Amino acid sequence: MKMMIDGMHVDAKDKATIPVLNSATQEFLDTVPAATPEDISAAIEAAQAGKKIWGDTPQYKRSEILIKCAEAIDRNLDSLCRLLTTEMGKIITEARAEVDCAAQIFRGFAEMANHFYGQTMSEFQKGSETDIIFTRHEPLGVVACITPFNYPTELCYHKVAAALAVGNAVIIKPATDNPLTVMRIAELCWESGIPGNVLQVVTGQGQKIGRLLASAQGIDKISLTGSTEVGVDVATHAVQTMKRLSLELGGNDPFVVFEDADMDLAVAEAVSGRLKNAGQTCVSPKRFIVQNTVMNEFTEKVIDSLKKLKLGSPLSEDTQLGSLINIKAAQRVLEQVEHTVAQGAKCIYGGKVYDQTYFQPTVLTGVTKEMDVAVDMEVFGPVFPMIGFDTFEEAIEIANNTPYGLQAGVMTKDSSKAIRAASRIKAGAVVINGSGNYRNIDQPFGGVKMSGMGREGVCCTLAEMTHEKSYILKRIMVDNESCGS
C-alpha cells in the first residue's frame, strides 16, 4: 500500500519501502513506503490547507461524514477484521470486536461533537455587570496521531475521530509492523467524504517519523500511544515548539487477589485479561499479587485453565491465543522470563517460544516484590508472575511499587475492602472484581506517573483536541440611549 498525502496515494520520495509480514506465519503480505523528511513536509503543508477547509465545515456536516465513515467500516467489517488478523496475529474474534469498536468510536465522537458546548460567565466580579463573556471550543489545527501495533485500529481512531469531529486536520503515523488495516480504514474515510488534505497517512520507521512530527512547526498537537521510552522522546522534541501532548504509555498493571475473593471468578478474569491479544495489551494484568493463604489454589487453577486453551490459526473462530507481533517480540518475552528466573523465580508452566512468534502461556512462582518483573519490567506477552502478600497494606505497597500507573484490578467479596484498595492504588482506573484489562469508549482512559498524561474517551477527548477561546463583549449591556440623554 502507498502513503496517503494530499488526496493521493504516493510512494516515498526515494522509493524506499518496508515489508509487512503476516505475524503468525512470517509470510510476506505487502510493502509500505519509508517516508522521507520531504514526504513529511508535504503532508504537513497539505494539512495547513486542510485545516482551514475542515475547520470551516459546519459541525453538522462533519458529523454526518463521520457517521458515513462508521457505516463504511460496518459494510467492510469482514475484510477489515481478516486483514487485521493476518497482519498482526490477533485472533479473529478479537479482531472483529476491535474493528467494530472503531465504528462505534466514530459514532460516539460525532454525536458528542454535536453537543459540545461552550460556557457563559456570570457577572459575579464587580465591574463586569455590562459585559458578556462566552467561550467556544475551536480546533487546534493539525493533530499528529502516532499509534501502536497492539490495537492498531481502535487506538488510532480514538484519536483520529475525536480530532476530526471538532475540525482538525489529521496526520496518522501507524505502527510499522501492521499499518494496513489503519490505512484501509483511512481510505474508507476518504471515500465517505473526508478531504484528502484533512486526513493523511505517512508510514516509516517509528522513531524517525515521530521525531520529525514532534519537531515540526506545522503540527499543533501530538497524540501518541506507545512505550514510555518513546513517549519521553517525543515529548522532549515536542516541547521545543510547545505542542499540546496526549500520551498513553507503558504499564505494569497489578491484579490483587484477596483471600475472600470468588476464586473461580478471579482465575477467569486473570486468564482472560492476561491472554487477550496474546498479552500485548497495555492494561492487561501483568503482576498477580495474591494473598499467600490462597496462592497455591489460585496458581493451580490458573494452570488448569491454561491447559484447556485451544491453540491454532488466528483465523480460526475457536482459537484462543494468537501470536506476538514479530520474532523480536517473542524473543524479548523469552529474555524477560529467563531474567526473572535468574533473579530467583521458578517457571512452573510454559516459558518457551514456538512457531517463531508464539509464546507459551507461562506461570512464574516465587516472584518477590524486589524483582524487576514486579516493579518496572513490562512484559508484553502471556506471562503470569505470582507475587505473594500477607496483609492489606502489603498488597497496596506492592501494587504501587512501580513507576507506572495505568489500570488495576481488585478481587474481593468485601465491597468496603475493594473501595479502600481502589482508593489507595495509584492508577488511572481500578476495576473491582475484574482485571484491569477493561476499556469503555466513553470512560476517561489514561494513567498516572510514567504511564502518561491526558485522557482519551468520548466523554473527554474533544476538549483535548480543541482550545477554549473566550469571547468578551465589553460594555455590551450599556444602554447607549440613556448614556446619551
NUKOL-127522 format. One line per field, with one value per residue (C-alpha): residue number from 1; chain; residue in three letters; x, y, z. Coordinates in steps of 0.02 Angstrom, whole numbers, padded with zeros to 5 digits. Layout:
i: NUM,...
ch: A,...
aa: ALA,...
X: X,...
Y: Y,...
Z: Z,...
This chain:
i: 1,2,3,4,5,6,7,8,9,10,11,12,13,14,15,16,17,18,19,20,21,22,23,24,25,26,27,28,29,30,31,32,33,34,35,36,37,38,39,40,41,42,43,44,45,46,47,48,49,50,51,52,53,54,55,56,57,58,59,60,61,62,63,64,65,66,67,68,69,70,71,72,73,74,75,76,77,78,79,80,81,82,83,84,85,86,87,88,89,90,91,92,93,94,95,96,97,98,99,100,101,102,103,104,105,106,107,108,109,110,111,112,113,114,115,116,117,118,119,120,121,122,123,124,125,126,127,128,129,130,131,132,133,134,135,136,137,138,139,140,141,142,143,144,145,146,147,148,149,150,151,152,153,154,155,156,157,158,159,160,161,162,163,164,165,166,167,168,169,170,171,172,173,174,175,176,177,178,179,180,181,182,183,184,185,186,187,188,189,190,191,192,193,194,195,196,197,198,199,200,201,202,203,204,205,206,207,208,209,210,211,212,213,214,215,216,217,218,219,220,221,222,223,224,225,226,227,228,229,230,231,232,233,234,235,236,237,238,239,240,241,242,243,244,245,246,247,248,249,250,251,252,253,254,255,256,257,258,259,260,261,262,263,264,265,266,267,268,269,270,271,272,273,274,275,276,277,278,279,280,281,282,283,284,285,286,287,288,289,290,291,292,293,294,295,296,297,298,299,300,301,302,303,304,305,306,307,308,309,310,311,312,313,314,315,316,317,318,319,320,321,322,323,324,325,326,327,328,329,330,331,332,333,334,335,336,337,338,339,340,341,342,343,344,345,346,347,348,349,350,351,352,353,354,355,356,357,358,359,360,361,362,363,364,365,366,367,368,369,370,371,372,373,374,375,376,377,378,379,380,381,382,383,384,385,386,387,388,389,390,391,392,393,394,395,396,397,398,399,400,401,402,403,404,405,406,407,408,409,410,411,412,413,414,415,416,417,418,419,420,421,422,423,424,425,426,427,428,429,430,431,432,433,434,435,436,437,438,439,440,441,442,443,444,445,446,447,448,449,450,451,452,453,454,455,456,457,458,459,460,461,462,463,464,465,466,467,468,469,470,471,472,473,474,475,476,477,478,479,480,481,482,483,484,485
ch: A,A,A,A,A,A,A,A,A,A,A,A,A,A,A,A,A,A,A,A,A,A,A,A,A,A,A,A,A,A,A,A,A,A,A,A,A,A,A,A,A,A,A,A,A,A,A,A,A,A,A,A,A,A,A,A,A,A,A,A,A,A,A,A,A,A,A,A,A,A,A,A,A,A,A,A,A,A,A,A,A,A,A,A,A,A,A,A,A,A,A,A,A,A,A,A,A,A,A,A,A,A,A,A,A,A,A,A,A,A,A,A,A,A,A,A,A,A,A,A,A,A,A,A,A,A,A,A,A,A,A,A,A,A,A,A,A,A,A,A,A,A,A,A,A,A,A,A,A,A,A,A,A,A,A,A,A,A,A,A,A,A,A,A,A,A,A,A,A,A,A,A,A,A,A,A,A,A,A,A,A,A,A,A,A,A,A,A,A,A,A,A,A,A,A,A,A,A,A,A,A,A,A,A,A,A,A,A,A,A,A,A,A,A,A,A,A,A,A,A,A,A,A,A,A,A,A,A,A,A,A,A,A,A,A,A,A,A,A,A,A,A,A,A,A,A,A,A,A,A,A,A,A,A,A,A,A,A,A,A,A,A,A,A,A,A,A,A,A,A,A,A,A,A,A,A,A,A,A,A,A,A,A,A,A,A,A,A,A,A,A,A,A,A,A,A,A,A,A,A,A,A,A,A,A,A,A,A,A,A,A,A,A,A,A,A,A,A,A,A,A,A,A,A,A,A,A,A,A,A,A,A,A,A,A,A,A,A,A,A,A,A,A,A,A,A,A,A,A,A,A,A,A,A,A,A,A,A,A,A,A,A,A,A,A,A,A,A,A,A,A,A,A,A,A,A,A,A,A,A,A,A,A,A,A,A,A,A,A,A,A,A,A,A,A,A,A,A,A,A,A,A,A,A,A,A,A,A,A,A,A,A,A,A,A,A,A,A,A,A,A,A,A,A,A,A,A,A,A,A,A,A,A,A,A,A,A,A,A,A,A,A,A,A,A,A,A,A,A,A,A,A,A,A,A,A,A,A,A,A,A,A,A,A,A,A,A,A,A,A,A,A,A,A,A,A,A,A,A,A,A,A,A,A,A
aa: MET,LYS,MET,MET,ILE,ASP,GLY,MET,HIS,VAL,ASP,ALA,LYS,ASP,LYS,ALA,THR,ILE,PRO,VAL,LEU,ASN,SER,ALA,THR,GLN,GLU,PHE,LEU,ASP,THR,VAL,PRO,ALA,ALA,THR,PRO,GLU,ASP,ILE,SER,ALA,ALA,ILE,GLU,ALA,ALA,GLN,ALA,GLY,LYS,LYS,ILE,TRP,GLY,ASP,THR,PRO,GLN,TYR,LYS,ARG,SER,GLU,ILE,LEU,ILE,LYS,CYS,ALA,GLU,ALA,ILE,ASP,ARG,ASN,LEU,ASP,SER,LEU,CYS,ARG,LEU,LEU,THR,THR,GLU,MET,GLY,LYS,ILE,ILE,THR,GLU,ALA,ARG,ALA,GLU,VAL,ASP,CYS,ALA,ALA,GLN,ILE,PHE,ARG,GLY,PHE,ALA,GLU,MET,ALA,ASN,HIS,PHE,TYR,GLY,GLN,THR,MET,SER,GLU,PHE,GLN,LYS,GLY,SER,GLU,THR,ASP,ILE,ILE,PHE,THR,ARG,HIS,GLU,PRO,LEU,GLY,VAL,VAL,ALA,CYS,ILE,THR,PRO,PHE,ASN,TYR,PRO,THR,GLU,LEU,CYS,TYR,HIS,LYS,VAL,ALA,ALA,ALA,LEU,ALA,VAL,GLY,ASN,ALA,VAL,ILE,ILE,LYS,PRO,ALA,THR,ASP,ASN,PRO,LEU,THR,VAL,MET,ARG,ILE,ALA,GLU,LEU,CYS,TRP,GLU,SER,GLY,ILE,PRO,GLY,ASN,VAL,LEU,GLN,VAL,VAL,THR,GLY,GLN,GLY,GLN,LYS,ILE,GLY,ARG,LEU,LEU,ALA,SER,ALA,GLN,GLY,ILE,ASP,LYS,ILE,SER,LEU,THR,GLY,SER,THR,GLU,VAL,GLY,VAL,ASP,VAL,ALA,THR,HIS,ALA,VAL,GLN,THR,MET,LYS,ARG,LEU,SER,LEU,GLU,LEU,GLY,GLY,ASN,ASP,PRO,PHE,VAL,VAL,PHE,GLU,ASP,ALA,ASP,MET,ASP,LEU,ALA,VAL,ALA,GLU,ALA,VAL,SER,GLY,ARG,LEU,LYS,ASN,ALA,GLY,GLN,THR,CYS,VAL,SER,PRO,LYS,ARG,PHE,ILE,VAL,GLN,ASN,THR,VAL,MET,ASN,GLU,PHE,THR,GLU,LYS,VAL,ILE,ASP,SER,LEU,LYS,LYS,LEU,LYS,LEU,GLY,SER,PRO,LEU,SER,GLU,ASP,THR,GLN,LEU,GLY,SER,LEU,ILE,ASN,ILE,LYS,ALA,ALA,GLN,ARG,VAL,LEU,GLU,GLN,VAL,GLU,HIS,THR,VAL,ALA,GLN,GLY,ALA,LYS,CYS,ILE,TYR,GLY,GLY,LYS,VAL,TYR,ASP,GLN,THR,TYR,PHE,GLN,PRO,THR,VAL,LEU,THR,GLY,VAL,THR,LYS,GLU,MET,ASP,VAL,ALA,VAL,ASP,MET,GLU,VAL,PHE,GLY,PRO,VAL,PHE,PRO,MET,ILE,GLY,PHE,ASP,THR,PHE,GLU,GLU,ALA,ILE,GLU,ILE,ALA,ASN,ASN,THR,PRO,TYR,GLY,LEU,GLN,ALA,GLY,VAL,MET,THR,LYS,ASP,SER,SER,LYS,ALA,ILE,ARG,ALA,ALA,SER,ARG,ILE,LYS,ALA,GLY,ALA,VAL,VAL,ILE,ASN,GLY,SER,GLY,ASN,TYR,ARG,ASN,ILE,ASP,GLN,PRO,PHE,GLY,GLY,VAL,LYS,MET,SER,GLY,MET,GLY,ARG,GLU,GLY,VAL,CYS,CYS,THR,LEU,ALA,GLU,MET,THR,HIS,GLU,LYS,SER,TYR,ILE,LEU,LYS,ARG,ILE,MET,VAL,ASP,ASN,GLU,SER,CYS,GLY,SER
X: 00000,00053,00051,-00098,-00040,-00145,-00278,-00157,-00080,00108,00274,00416,00519,00666,00555,00614,00492,00465,00395,00238,00231,00096,00138,00081,00168,00300,00240,00258,00098,00139,00256,00230,00338,00477,00436,00574,00580,00518,00365,00326,00344,00225,00094,00110,00096,-00061,-00134,-00116,-00242,-00346,-00368,-00448,-00568,-00618,-00622,-00744,-00855,-01014,-01021,-01174,-01087,-00929,-01035,-01134,-00971,-00905,-01066,-01036,-00860,-00937,-01059,-00917,-00824,-00982,-01000,-00819,-00810,-00767,-00625,-00555,-00551,-00469,-00338,-00307,-00289,-00173,-00055,-00039,-00087,-00233,-00366,-00513,-00643,-00541,-00505,-00691,-00727,-00589,-00644,-00824,-00766,-00685,-00856,-00932,-00794,-00837,-01020,-00982,-00873,-00991,-01136,-01035,-00968,-01147,-01174,-01002,-01046,-00952,-00988,-01062,-00982,-01080,-01066,-01001,-00846,-00881,-00866,-00919,-01105,-01115,-01001,-01046,-00911,-00938,-00823,-00811,-00709,-00603,-00494,-00308,-00261,-00158,-00152,-00023,-00084,00058,-00018,00038,00033,-00068,-00240,-00199,-00374,-00458,-00318,-00286,-00466,-00495,-00376,-00423,-00612,-00602,-00482,-00588,-00752,-00702,-00622,-00438,-00335,-00251,-00090,-00083,00081,00028,00136,00271,00232,00046,-00013,-00126,-00294,-00270,-00231,-00381,-00499,-00421,-00462,-00642,-00643,-00588,-00724,-00850,-00812,-00663,-00548,-00378,-00284,-00385,-00341,-00170,-00064,00126,00223,00400,00518,00433,00567,00621,00445,00392,00535,00500,00318,00359,00486,00387,00318,00158,00096,-00010,-00034,00042,-00072,00032,00005,00165,00303,00358,00530,00454,00335,00476,00575,00428,00384,00564,00555,00376,00406,00527,00379,00257,00144,00000,00028,-00080,00025,-00040,00116,00177,00106,00141,-00036,-00072,-00207,-00238,-00324,-00379,-00415,-00603,-00617,-00727,-00581,-00659,-00703,-00528,-00448,-00564,-00527,-00340,-00330,-00443,-00366,-00188,-00212,-00314,-00212,-00081,-00036,00004,-00114,-00056,-00189,-00180,-00138,00050,00081,-00028,-00024,-00107,-00137,-00024,-00168,-00242,-00085,-00074,-00259,-00255,-00096,-00158,-00323,-00236,-00129,-00281,-00366,-00214,-00205,-00378,-00334,-00372,-00222,-00215,-00227,-00282,-00407,-00499,-00653,-00613,-00428,-00399,-00218,-00136,00043,00154,00184,00354,00502,00593,00444,00438,00624,00605,00473,00587,00730,00617,00561,00740,00795,00658,00709,00890,00832,00759,00585,00530,00448,00323,00224,00266,00411,00455,00439,00358,00325,00439,00312,00205,00243,00178,00066,00190,00172,00313,00308,00419,00420,00467,00422,00603,00619,00615,00456,00369,00423,00463,00486,00330,00306,00207,00163,00058,00160,00089,00213,00141,00186,00127,00068,00001,-00086,-00193,-00056,00073,-00038,-00057,00129,00172,00038,00108,00292,00311,00343,00184,00001,-00114,-00253,-00276,-00393,-00450,-00536,-00633,-00811,-00791,-00853,-00780,-00608,-00624,-00661,-00522,-00399,-00457,-00435,-00257,-00193,-00109,-00184,-00296,-00432,-00465,-00582,-00668,-00696,-00616,-00445,-00383,-00397,-00554,-00597,-00763,-00756,-00841,-00728,-00584,-00442,-00263,-00136,-00035,00152,00255,00101,00067,-00033,-00205,-00363,-00450,-00634,-00793,-00826,-00666,-00557,-00646,-00584,-00406,-00422,-00480,-00437,-00571,-00571,-00654,-00760,-00780,-00916,-00861,-00997,-01121,-01259,-01237,-01392,-01316,-01477,-01482,-01299,-01330,-01483
Y: 00000,00179,00329,00446,00626,00772,00660,00547,00376,00406,00317,00385,00519,00400,00247,00155,00029,-00077,-00254,-00301,-00483,-00599,-00601,-00780,-00859,-00729,-00735,-00578,-00476,-00306,-00157,00020,00172,00226,00412,00540,00711,00783,00670,00727,00909,00880,00805,00949,01078,00994,00990,01180,01198,01052,01126,01282,01184,01065,01196,01298,01147,01159,01042,00951,00915,00849,00736,00672,00623,00535,00434,00384,00328,00216,00144,00108,00013,-00087,-00134,-00190,-00274,-00449,-00397,-00275,-00399,-00532,-00405,-00358,-00540,-00578,-00433,-00446,-00620,-00562,-00699,-00667,-00648,-00510,-00428,-00423,-00340,-00212,-00160,-00150,-00039,00080,00108,00141,00268,00368,00370,00417,00567,00627,00627,00708,00845,00894,00939,01003,01169,01321,01419,01587,01676,01756,01938,01893,02004,02186,02295,02159,02194,02263,02131,01964,01829,01666,01529,01422,01264,01293,01166,01163,01148,00995,00841,00704,00535,00412,00242,00070,-00106,-00192,-00117,-00029,00018,00053,00157,00250,00301,00351,00493,00522,00525,00646,00763,00762,00784,00957,01019,00973,00906,00741,00653,00470,00379,00196,00058,-00004,-00189,-00184,-00022,-00100,-00102,00076,00131,00040,00125,00293,00254,00220,00389,00474,00381,00439,00623,00672,00778,00709,00853,00835,00653,00588,00435,00429,00269,00225,00194,00247,00344,00439,00491,00525,00646,00735,00760,00811,00940,01013,01189,01144,01017,01084,00925,00753,00613,00457,00283,00185,00142,00263,00273,00329,00448,00536,00551,00626,00743,00805,00857,00922,01040,01141,01209,01200,01072,01001,00820,00670,00520,00346,00250,00092,-00001,-00142,-00165,-00253,-00385,-00403,-00561,-00560,-00724,-00691,-00674,-00785,-00893,-00958,-00781,-00721,-00857,-00824,-00637,-00666,-00784,-00689,-00523,-00583,-00686,-00559,-00506,-00634,-00522,-00374,-00254,-00102,-00128,-00317,-00383,-00406,-00429,-00556,-00502,-00645,-00668,-00809,-00907,-00938,-00930,-01118,-01133,-00984,-01040,-01218,-01159,-01038,-01180,-01293,-01158,-01130,-01316,-01305,-01169,-01202,-01158,-01143,-01020,-00844,-00852,-00998,-00948,-01063,-01016,-00933,-00874,-00779,-00738,-00597,-00457,-00518,-00631,-00497,-00475,-00662,-00665,-00514,-00604,-00757,-00648,-00570,-00740,-00804,-00644,-00667,-00849,-00793,-00674,-00821,-00857,-01029,-01062,-01199,-01192,-01140,-01022,-01060,-00983,-01091,-01064,-00911,-00783,-00879,-00886,-01019,-00959,-00952,-00957,-00893,-00927,-00868,-00692,-00565,-00382,-00330,-00421,-00317,-00401,-00344,-00164,-00089,-00228,-00229,-00399,-00391,-00574,-00710,-00720,-00736,-00682,-00733,-00618,-00661,-00546,-00566,-00403,-00270,-00140,-00254,-00283,-00095,-00067,-00197,-00131,00045,-00004,00039,00195,00155,00183,00138,00022,-00110,-00249,-00298,-00463,-00474,-00506,-00366,-00208,-00096,-00176,-00160,00026,00056,-00036,00058,00224,00180,00107,00239,00212,00295,00165,00018,-00124,-00206,-00393,-00392,-00371,-00201,-00257,-00155,-00005,00075,00201,00331,00322,00443,00322,00357,00337,00424,00430,00366,00293,00457,00617,00665,00562,00481,00440,00505,00598,00699,00691,00831,00953,00889,00917,01099,01258,01352,01532,01671,01799,01958,02082,02229,02351,02265,02287,02476,02573,02692,02791,02825,02874,02999,03082
Z: 00000,-00028,00086,00080,00058,-00005,-00081,-00174,-00146,-00154,-00136,-00032,-00117,-00129,-00167,-00010,00063,00218,00209,00304,00360,00422,00608,00635,00484,00438,00258,00152,00136,00062,00073,00134,00095,00213,00219,00196,00282,00116,00123,00300,00249,00102,00219,00342,00202,00136,00312,00326,00185,00251,00424,00351,00242,00381,00518,00414,00380,00486,00634,00572,00407,00490,00600,00451,00365,00521,00529,00347,00398,00532,00406,00285,00421,00457,00273,00263,00433,00372,00256,00384,00527,00417,00364,00546,00599,00454,00481,00670,00728,00836,00843,00726,00864,00946,00778,00740,00907,00880,00706,00763,00906,00781,00702,00874,00907,00750,00800,00980,00938,00801,00924,01063,00950,00905,01088,01138,01216,01274,01432,01481,01628,01770,01819,01991,01977,02017,01863,01741,01752,01575,01495,01419,01415,01324,01263,01107,01077,00922,00831,00869,00685,00638,00751,00725,00786,00821,00852,00915,00845,00980,00948,00785,00730,00897,00971,00808,00778,00959,00916,00735,00755,00901,00810,00652,00744,00806,00646,00649,00505,00550,00501,00552,00584,00605,00679,00560,00585,00544,00460,00328,00419,00480,00301,00229,00352,00307,00125,00177,00264,00103,00009,00140,00111,00217,00106,00061,00142,00302,00337,00283,00322,00324,00354,00402,00546,00707,00798,00642,00590,00769,00795,00630,00677,00854,00797,00651,00663,00570,00698,00841,00943,00961,01021,01050,01118,01143,01264,01400,01319,01153,01242,01333,01171,01075,01219,01227,01044,01051,01195,01090,00992,01140,01059,01155,01206,01247,01295,01338,01385,01471,01618,01740,01800,01965,01989,02175,02238,02420,02510,02515,02325,02219,02164,02004,01950,01996,01890,01743,01749,01768,01620,01502,01549,01525,01368,01270,01118,01174,01321,01210,01298,01394,01529,01543,01717,01725,01911,02003,02185,02279,02465,02523,02603,02429,02323,02290,02247,02131,02042,02017,01946,01828,01760,01743,01641,01532,01492,01413,01289,01107,01000,00812,00669,00721,00577,00658,00757,00903,00926,01095,01085,00942,00901,00958,00834,00771,00805,00903,01020,01057,01094,01208,01313,01323,01384,01517,01580,01586,01675,01808,01834,01852,01990,02087,02018,01957,01789,01828,01666,01487,01459,01278,01105,00971,00785,00789,00851,00976,01162,01279,01422,01564,01754,01865,02052,02193,02121,02254,02260,02228,02061,01902,01839,01998,01978,01808,01681,01571,01490,01328,01321,01407,01568,01745,01882,02052,02197,02373,02512,02689,02735,02652,02675,02596,02444,02417,02440,02307,02188,02200,02195,02011,01908,01810,01850,01707,01770,01904,01959,02134,02177,02341,02402,02531,02444,02579,02558,02370,02377,02504,02392,02237,02327,02379,02215,02108,01936,01808,01839,01954,01904,02052,02034,01862,01784,01732,01551,01525,01419,01381,01238,01348,01500,01528,01489,01538,01676,01809,01845,01697,01613,01527,01526,01465,01445,01297,01287,01210,01372,01367,01211,01118,01250,01222,01033,01049,01138,01233,01174,01272,01179,01282,01234,01338,01394,01278,01407,01421,01375,01248,01229,01415,01414,01277,01353
